[in-house]
Amino acid sequence: MEEKHVEPSIFTYRLLIDIKGQDNDLDGMEKIVETMKAEDIEPNLKIQTLLARHYTYGGHNEKANEVLHGMEGSDLKENRWVCLYLLPLYAELGSVDDVKRI
């Protein structure tokens, strides 16, 4: 894509992050996120879900928790729909207290 000067979209970034995560290349995954942010593209909820899931599967539970707490935002009551993503991810982490809290 870079050679042909094609600008990636949010969908392209999501695919790249998922591929890196499935390959357990968490450093590569983080570099893609850094590139997104450098281009003023914030990771959406689907991308954050992917990040948390791949961190969990890679054994990086602290990083997964950091992403999950960021997904919650400042007021979870206003963003109740986010719970659909948070509950299974906290459960995968084994965070019983967070599951109960959510």
Secondary structure, 3 states (H helix, E strand, C coil): CCCCCCCCCHHHHHHHHHHHHHCCCHHHHHHHHHHHHHCCCCCCHHHHHHHHHHHHHCCCHHHHHHHHHHHHCCCCCCCHHHHHHHHHHHHHHCCHHHHHHC
